[in-house]
Amino acid sequence: MRRGWRWQPGVPLRWRAGLAVTALAAPVVATGAAWYADGVQGGPPAVPPPAFYRLPDPLPLPERPPGQLIRAVRIAGPASPRGARAWAVLYHSRSADGHDVAVSGLVVAPPESARGGDRPVVAWAHGTAGLADRCAPSARGLAGLRSFGREWLGPLLDRGYVVVATDYEGLGTPGVHPYLVGDSEAHSVLDAVRAARQLRHARAGGRAVLWGFSQGGHAVLWAGQLARSYAPELRVDGVVAVSPGGALAALDRDPHRPAPVPTTSFAMLIAAAWHEVYGAPLDVLTPAGRQAAERALTDCPGWSDGGRAALRADPRKAAPWPELLRRNTPGGTRVEAPVLVVQGGAEGAAPTATVRSLTAHLRELGGSARLRLYPRVHHGGVMDASGPGVLAWIDTRLG
């Protein structure tokens, strides 16, 4: 995200052509990364240093293959299991229109003694964190994994899986975060798996299951669609989409209550991001909605302004919003891997009818997809409620 600029409705930041990433003035090591700090005296820090994220903007030199590491630095690993290691990583990826971009994330590996040979990978795609650079989950170290890390990181490591967690394009790195832009999210998820394979002590292999929540559910569905064409060397054995943000037909509802969109809704992030990425006009928003969209570019979610009405017109009926919604809704092509869709029965973010329709459509395309509903569970509780069943499902795919 650019610093010190003033946002003007109707004046988007266009995709930068020819973006690329290069090494700093440091020797290239066997991993292919320009900065690979593995042995840290006195123990690794809890969070990456601020300099870790600094890159020239725009990025000036020839592009590198997607997934190639730019930098990796050890950070403090989890307390359990003992001997697990963690890294913050920067890696090359591709924007939705194919340009070279830098993306940050985390890699967490089980102890050296866990599993022989290459280890299977679980690629975690986080829920909505915001649009601003300071909202990047990896900047908080393992604390950035939030509810996933508190409950499910340990069991995955105990099973011998390597966990990778992308921040997505534009969170912590140059450029606007393309929130709920399917191609961009998919590339970030798949390239994180590629990057992890270059960390010699992680021993990450080419088999992976993709697991995402909310925005991350949208991301992993897109990654499942694109895996065969974008990352054919990876073997994606399963996709778990928990409360996927792919229910874009429900944008007139707040994630936590069935009411018209207020200025506190995550829909303000869509408005702000798609205005910047696509140049989508904001004349569907009220003045209060425009203010909320501008604030979304610099603040992390959690603001409160009383929840004033944000929409003056239905974006699903005002060009170009219907086409953009269609373009970024998952289900355009078959997902080759088995798909598990998980939904709380008391959610408003992705109504049950919409998620049922999405799951049925994935099957109509020839894929294997099933839906698990958890009655009376809201959006904020669905990870806890579904976690044990999801872990068992992942084991059947990777065990």
N, C-alpha and C positions, 0 to 999 in steps of 0.2 A: 504494500500500500504506500502510495506516495506520502511524504511528510510535508506539512506546511502549505498544502494547496487548498483552495476554496472550491467546494463542490457547487456546480451550477446545474440545476435541473435542465435537462435537454441537451447537455454538452457532455457526452460520454467519453470516458477514456477508451480509446480504441485498442484492439489487440496490437501489440508491437510486433512488426515483422522482423524476422531474422534474429529473435532472441536466442542467446546461447550462453553457456556457462563455461568457465575455464578454471583451471587450478590457480591457487595462489602461488607465491614464490616458494615452493616446497617441493622436494623430490617426490616423484611418483613411485608408489610402492607396489608390491605384488598384487594387492587387492584392486588396483585400478583407481584408487582414490588419491586425491592430491593431499589430503590431510587425514591421517589415520592415527589417532592418538589412542593407543590401547593400554600400554603400561603406564599407569598414573601413580607417581610417588605420593604416599600419604593417603591413598584411597581416592577414588573418583568423586567428583562433586555431585550433589543431588540434582543439579540442573545444568544444562549446557551454558557455557559462558556467552555473553551477548555477542562477542565477536564471531561466534560460530555461525550466526545467521547473516552476517554482513556480506553482501554481494553487490557488485556494481549494477546500477539501474540506469539505462538498459544494459543487459549483459552483452559484452562486446565481441567475443571471439567465436570461432567455428563451433557448431553444435557437436554434442557427443551422443552416443546411442541412448535411447530411453532405458532407464534403470541403472545406468553407470553411476557409481558413487562419485560424489564430489568431495565430501568430507565425512568422517565418522569419528566420534569422540566418546570415550567411555563415560558413563554416568553411574551413579549408585544403583545397584541392582536391588531386587526385592529381598526382604528379610527371609522369605521362604519361597522355594527351597534353597537351602544353604548352597552357595557356590554358583547361583544363577548370575548371569552377566547382562548388562544393559548398555546400549549405545544410543546416542542421538545421531541421526544421519541426515545428510543432504544429498540428493540424487537428481539426476536428469530425468525429466518426463516430457510429455507433450501436452500442449494446450488443446482445447477443443478444435482449433483450426490447424493443428499440426506443428506449431512452433515449439522450439526447445525452451523449456522452463526449468527452474530449480524448485524442488519440493522438499520439505523437511518431514521428519517423522522419528519414530522410535523402533528399535529392535531389541527384544528381550529373549535370551537363550537359556535353556536349562543348564544345569551343571555339566561339566565335561563328561562325567560318568554316565549321564542319561543317554540311552540309545546309542548304538553303534552306527557308523556311516552317516549318510545324509539324513537329516531330520525333516519330518513333515512340518509345514508352515500353516499357522492360522493367521490370516490377515484381518485385523480388526479395523473397521471403518466407523469413526465416532459420529455421534449425533451432533446437532447444531451447537457450534461453539461461538459463532459470530463471523464477522467479515474482517475485522481489524487484525493487523499483525500481532498485537499483544494478546489476542485470543487463541493463538496457536497452542494446542495441547502440549506439544513436546517441550515448550519453553518452561513447563512446570515439572519436567522430569516424569517419573512414573506417576506422580499425582495427577498428571494430565490425562491418565486413562480413566479417571473418574469412577463411576459405578462398575464399569467393566473390571478395572484393576483391583478394586476392593474385594470383589467376589470371585472372579473367574480367571485371573491371571495365574494364581498359584496352581489351581487344578490343571490348567493347560500345560504349565511347565512340568508338573509332576508326571504328566503323561509323556514327556519328552518332546513336546511340540515347541517350535520357535514361534514367537509372537511378533508380528510386525504391525505397526500402527502409523498410517500416514496422517499428516496434518491436512492434506489436500493442497492443491495449487493456490498460491496467493495468501496463505495463512503463515506468516512469519517470513515469507520470501517476497521478492518484488512482484508487483502487479495486483490487481483486484482479485479477490477470491470469487470464483464463478459458482456461487451457491446454487446447488441443485441443477447444475449444467452437467448432463449425464456423461458425455464423452470425457470431459476433464476429470471428473471424479473417478471414472473407471481407470483412466490412465494412471492417476496417482496411486490407486490401490494396487494395480498389477505391477507397476514399476517399483513399489516398495518391496514386493517379494523378490524381484530381480536384484535390487540393491542388497537385500539381506544375504543373498547367496555369495556376495563378495567379501563378507566379514568372515575371516578364516576361523575364528573361534566360535562362531555361531553354528557352523556346519548346516546351514539351511539348504534343503534340497528343492527339487522342482515340483513336488506335490503340495497342494494347498487347498484349504477350505477358506472361504470368504465369509466373514460374520460381521454384520453391520446393524446399527440401531438408528431409527428415525432417518435423519439425513444419510447416515451410513447404510441403512437398508436400501435406500435409493441407489447409493453408490455401488453396493455389491451386486445388485441386480444388473446394473449397467456393465459392471466388470465381467459378470458372467456372460452377458451377451457378446462382449467384445473379445473375450479371452482367446478364442481360437484364432481370430484374425490379427489381433494386436500383439499377443504374447504366446505364439504357438509352441514355444519350448516349455511353457509351464503346463502342468497337468492339474487343472482345477477339478477337484473331486466333489465339491459341494458348495452351495451358496445358502447362507442363512440370512434372511431379511426380516429383522424384528421391527414391527411397526413402521414399515417403509414409508419414507417421505415421497414415494412415488405416487401416492394418491393425490395427484395434483388437481384432480377434479373437485376436491374438497376445500379449495383455497378460500372459500367464504366462511370458514369456520376457524376459530381459535384452537390451538392444540389441546387445551384443557377444559373448554366448556363450549357448548353448542350455542354460540352467539355470533352476530355479525362481526366482521374483522375489526378489532380495536387497534390503536396505534402501538400497543404492546405485543402484537402478534408477530410470529416469525415470518408472516407474509411480507412484513416490511423489509426483511432481508432479501427476499426474492425481488421485490420492487427495486431496491437499491442496486443489487448485483446485476440484474438483467438490464437495468438502465445503463450501467457501465459497460457490460459485455456486449449487448445487442443494440444499444441505443433506444430501447423501448421507452416510449413516452410515459410520463407520470401524470398525465391529465386524468387518469382514473382515480387519483388520490385527492383527498381533501387537503387543505393547507396544513392541517395537523398531521395528516399522513405523510406529506412531503417532508415535514420537519423530522418525523420519526425515521423516514428512509435515510435522510442525511445523517442523522445521529447513528444509525446502524453501521455506517462506514467507519466510525471511529470508536464506538463503545461496544463492549461485549453484552450479550443479552442479560436481562435482569433489571433493565430500567423500568421505571413506573411513572406514568404521567396521568394516571386516572383512567387510562384506556379509552380515550376519545375515539369517535368514529373515524376510520382511516380511508374508507372508500366512498367516492362520489358516483362511481359507475362500476358495473360488474366487469372485471378484466377478462372473463371468459367470453364476453360478447363485444369486446373492443379491440380492433386490430392494433398491433400485431400479436397481442397476448394469446389468443387461442392457438395460433400456429406455434408460438414458443412453448406453450404448455404441451401441445402435442409432440413437438420435437424432443422434449426432455422427459416425457413419460416413458418408463421402462415397458418392455413387452413388444418392441418393434421387431425383434428377431428372436429366434429360438435360443434358449440357454441350454447348452449341451450337458452341463452338470446337473445332478439332482438339486432341486430347490426346496427349501423349507421356509415357508412364510409364517411368521408368528405375529399374533395380534391380541391386544387386550380387549376384552368385550365391552369395557366402559370407556373406550377412547373416543376422542373427538377429532384428533389430528388426521386419522385415516379411517373413515367410517367402515364398519364391517362390510357393508354391501360393496364398497369400492374395492376392498382388498379381496373379497371373494371373487369379484369379476376379474381382477388382475391375475389371481391364481388360476382361474379357469382358462383365461386367455393364454397363459404360459403353457398349459396342457394342450390347448388347441393347436399351438405351434409345433407340437410334437415333443415337448419336453416333459420331464418328470417333476411335478410340483405338487406339494400338499400344503394345506393350511391348518395350523393349530391355533385355536381360540382359547383364551383364558378368561372365563366369565368374571365380571365385576372387577377386573384389573384395569387400572388407568395407565396412561402413557408412561408416567414416572415409575411405575412398579413392574412393568412387563419384563424387564431384564432379570429382575430377581425371581419373578414367578416362572419364567421359562428357562432359566439358566441350566438347571440339572438335566432337563430333557434335551436341550440343545447340545450339552456336552456329550451325552450318550449318542446323539445323532452324529456328531462329529467323529466320535470313536468308531462308529460303523463305517465311516468314509475313509478314515486315515489309519485305523488300527491294523 
